[in-house]
Amino acid sequence: MSEIKSSYSAPAVTEDLPAVDVPRAPPAPPAPATIPASKSAPSISQATRMQHRDVLARLETNIKNIVFWRDPVRSGAYFFLIMGLLILSRHYSLIQIVAACLTVATGVNLLYVNATVQSERILMAQQGVNPYQTLLEDSRLASLDRSHLHGYLDTGSMIAERLARRLARVVLVEDTKTSCKWLAIFFMTWKLASYVSGRTLAILATLAAFSLPVLYAMNKDTIDERYTQMEGNVQRQVTQLEQNMHEHWRRLSTSARFRLSKVGTTATDAKNTIQKTSVTTKKDE
């Protein structure tokens, strides 16, 4: 058998392959416009400052309404509440007061609830119902409003910050007259506290806060006139005292300079005398 050799070869591919569309990534969205911190911060700070100013203005108005007795019922309630707590705390501790209030409230409600339930059972021949049942089923009975709580805390922090700022201005003497006025108040409080208890001072301060504004409103013209006269007299005395202190300081400085110059002249004369004596001694030798 003759050897048969295979001479088959694969035909060459001459057709072009179809183009394949490769999916492209979508274009990136433009970056959101950001407001620089230097531009946004002042507006936020200004809005917060205005909000704080409004809150403090409302608080100041409420305090004025209370101390000027514009609403007698509300002012009287605050006055008797504060005075009652101060007087009770003078004889009893805070724990005793809280425990006594809880004891009275629990005892009164215990009698009221049981009397109501037993009356309904006997008179109406039905199951007695707790008169506080609606409140007990209310889920908001012991819940706290977070927004109100945050508002109270924010107001308290604003008041503390404002008081600290004003106290710093007084201590660091931003205005001489204001610092002198508060210096007198601090000194009087310091001396009174050494003889009178703090609770008594608080009672006196409460009485003054609820009585002096009313007296001032009733005698505003006379008090303003007297205050202007006293302020003028104090200002003249302060000016005279400053002039006397400047004059006294000038005399002291002049006297000190004269004494120093005199001491310097005496030392120079002594030095010259010693030098003259040494020269005379050399000549004698």
Summary of the structure (lengths in Angstrom):
residues: 285
radius of gyration: 45.1
end to end distance: 160.6
largest distance: 162.6
contacts: 526
relative contact order: 0.04
helix: 76%
strand: 0%
